[in-house]
Amino acid sequence: MPAAGRWCMLLLAAGSLPVAAQQQVGIECVSFPKREVEKIELLVKPGKTVEVTLQSHTLSDPLMVPRMPVWRFGKSETDAEGNFKFTTHAQVVPGPTPRQLLVFIHKGRAENDRFMIVPLDGGRNGFGDGKMFFVNLSHRPVAGQVGGKRFLLLPGKHVIIKPEADRGEGFCYAVLRYQQDEAWRTFFSTNWPILQNARGLVFTYDDPRSKSIRLHSIVDSLFEPPPEVEVPGS
């Protein structure tokens, strides 16, 4: 059989594997802006979903799901005739890594376009220990200098950095500015602790009340309990 034919048969066979035999990916989720905890569903195969928790104060518990060409998140229902219906609220192409962090950003109320999803490598070699994720959800450019790392974020853009301790042991200097007309205005300045066994997420956004820009931050612990050890004599 020609090589092309063999590859086609292999791809068709992989596509027909049951969910249990597909490669599993660990996902954690977080959402913005701050609002009540809500549930959303991930379609894992025709007629079957798994529930995902979206919250803005901390990451969801890790969940193992099958790797698919596209992850579709939304809501399912069964009509009076018993037919399954799934309404997609957002979709994203999974990244290549076995552990992923999905950042859900609310866009509006349109059923098929409620969220923008930013997929991140959730492993320690990706968005791991001591790193910080910044995303600019305001309508103005934001510039930052955090632990010696400088960045410029246009609206809707994000960056991951690993700050260095430049304000004594365990601390770094952080300043964020937004552009208004031709001037840059400081809206945040402090000495931040360098994260140990943790990572940080920082969302900058427009505050309609103050007409300025504010930030919302989350620190996610990467602590993992030590493996069980056999106690002598037990």
C-alpha positions in Angstrom: 0.0 0.0 0.0 1.4 3.5 -0.8 2.7 5.5 2.2 -0.1 8.2 1.7 -2.7 5.5 2.0 -1.2 4.0 5.2 -1.2 7.5 6.8 -4.9 8.1 5.8 -5.8 4.7 7.5 -3.9 5.6 10.6 -5.6 9.0 10.9 -9.0 7.5 10.4 -8.3 4.9 13.0 -7.1 7.6 15.5 -10.2 9.6 14.9 -12.4 6.6 15.7 -10.8 5.9 19.1 -13.1 6.0 22.1 -12.7 8.9 24.5 -11.0 6.7 27.0 -8.3 5.7 24.5 -7.6 9.3 23.4 -4.7 11.3 24.8 -5.7 13.0 28.0 -4.8 16.6 28.8 -4.9 18.3 32.2 -6.6 21.7 32.1 -7.1 24.4 34.7 -9.3 27.4 34.0 -9.7 31.0 35.2 -12.0 33.8 34.0 -12.2 37.6 33.9 -13.8 40.0 34.7 -14.7 39.3 38.3 -18.2 37.8 38.6 -20.1 35.0 40.2 -18.8 31.5 39.8 -20.4 29.9 36.8 -20.4 26.5 35.1 -19.7 25.8 31.5 -19.5 22.5 29.6 -16.8 21.0 27.4 -18.1 18.8 24.6 -15.9 15.7 24.7 -17.9 13.5 22.2 -21.3 13.6 20.5 -23.9 13.7 23.2 -21.4 13.9 26.1 -20.0 16.8 28.0 -17.9 17.4 31.2 -18.6 20.4 33.5 -15.9 23.1 33.9 -16.0 25.7 36.7 -15.2 29.3 35.8 -14.1 31.6 38.6 -12.0 34.8 38.8 -10.4 34.6 42.2 -8.5 31.3 41.7 -7.9 28.6 39.2 -10.3 25.7 38.8 -9.4 22.3 40.0 -7.4 20.3 37.4 -9.5 18.3 35.0 -8.4 15.6 32.6 -10.1 15.9 29.2 -9.5 14.3 25.8 -7.3 16.1 23.3 -9.4 17.1 20.3 -8.7 19.2 17.2 -10.9 21.9 18.8 -12.3 22.3 22.3 -15.9 23.6 22.2 -17.3 25.1 25.4 -20.9 25.9 26.0 -24.2 24.6 27.3 -26.1 21.4 26.5 -29.7 20.6 26.7 -32.1 17.8 25.7 -35.4 18.7 24.0 -38.8 17.1 24.6 -38.0 14.4 22.0 -34.8 13.4 23.8 -32.5 15.0 21.2 -29.2 16.3 22.5 -28.3 19.9 21.6 -25.1 21.8 22.3 -24.7 25.6 22.0 -21.1 26.7 21.7 -20.1 29.8 23.6 -16.4 29.7 22.8 -13.9 27.4 21.2 -10.1 27.1 21.1 -7.5 24.9 19.5 -5.6 23.0 22.3 -1.9 23.7 22.7 0.6 20.8 22.3 1.4 20.4 26.0 -0.1 17.8 28.4 -1.0 20.4 31.0 -2.8 23.6 29.9 -4.2 26.7 31.6 -7.1 28.3 29.8 -7.8 32.0 30.4 -11.5 32.7 29.7 -12.2 36.4 29.0 -15.8 37.5 28.8 -16.6 39.3 25.6 -20.4 39.7 25.6 -23.7 37.9 25.6 -23.8 36.6 22.1 -24.2 32.8 22.5 -21.6 31.8 20.0 -19.0 34.4 21.0 -19.3 34.9 24.7 -15.6 34.3 25.5 -12.1 34.7 24.1 -9.9 31.9 25.4 -6.1 32.3 25.8 -4.4 28.8 26.1 -1.2 28.7 28.0 1.4 26.0 28.6 0.5 25.1 32.2 3.6 23.0 32.9 6.5 24.1 35.0 8.6 24.6 31.8 5.9 26.8 30.3 3.9 29.2 32.5 5.7 27.9 35.6 7.4 28.8 38.8 8.1 32.5 39.4 6.5 33.6 36.1 3.8 36.3 35.6 1.2 36.5 32.9 0.0 40.1 32.0 -2.9 40.7 29.7 -4.1 44.2 28.7 -7.9 44.2 28.5 -8.2 48.0 28.5 -8.6 50.2 25.4 -5.2 51.9 25.8 -1.6 50.7 25.5 0.0 49.6 28.7 3.7 49.6 29.4 5.3 47.8 32.3 8.7 47.4 34.0 8.6 44.5 36.5 11.7 43.0 38.0 13.9 44.4 35.3 11.7 43.2 32.5 10.1 45.8 30.2 7.1 45.2 28.0 4.5 47.1 26.0 1.0 45.6 25.6 -1.5 46.9 23.0 -5.1 46.3 23.8 -6.0 42.6 23.9 -2.3 41.4 24.0 -0.5 39.4 26.7 3.0 38.5 27.7 4.7 36.1 30.2 7.8 37.3 32.0 9.9 36.0 34.9 10.9 39.0 37.1 14.3 39.2 38.8 14.8 40.4 42.4 16.0 44.0 41.9 14.8 45.5 45.2 16.6 43.3 47.7 16.2 39.6 48.4 12.8 38.3 47.4 11.4 41.6 46.0 11.2 43.4 42.7 10.1 46.8 41.6 6.9 46.9 39.5 5.5 49.9 37.7 2.6 50.0 35.1 1.7 53.0 32.9 -1.0 53.6 30.4 -0.9 55.9 27.4 -3.3 58.8 27.2 -2.9 61.2 24.3 0.9 61.6 24.1 1.6 61.1 27.8 2.2 58.0 29.9 0.5 58.0 33.2 1.4 55.7 36.1 -1.5 53.8 37.6 0.4 51.2 39.6 3.7 51.2 41.4 5.0 49.0 44.2 7.6 46.5 45.4 6.3 43.0 44.5 7.4 39.8 46.2 9.2 37.4 43.9 6.9 34.3 43.6 8.2 31.0 44.9 6.5 27.8 43.9 3.8 30.0 42.4 2.8 32.0 39.4 0.9 35.2 38.9 -1.8 36.4 36.6 -2.4 40.2 36.1 -5.4 41.6 34.2 -5.4 45.3 33.4 -8.8 46.8 32.5 -10.8 50.0 32.2 -12.6 51.2 35.3 -15.7 53.1 34.0 -16.2 54.8 37.4 -12.7 56.4 37.7 -12.1 56.6 33.9 -8.6 55.1 34.7 -7.1 51.7 34.4 -7.0 49.2 37.2 -5.6 45.7 37.7 -6.8 42.4 39.1 -4.2 39.9 40.1 -4.3 36.2 41.1 -1.5 34.2 42.6 -1.6 30.5 41.9 0.3 28.1 44.1 2.4 25.4 42.3 2.9 23.4 45.5 2.8 19.7 45.0 2.7 17.4 48.0 5.7 15.0 48.2 5.2 11.5 47.1 4.1 9.0 49.7 7.1 7.3 51.4 7.1 4.1 53.2 7.6 4.5 56.9 9.9 1.9 58.4 8.1 -0.5 60.7 4.6 0.5 59.5 
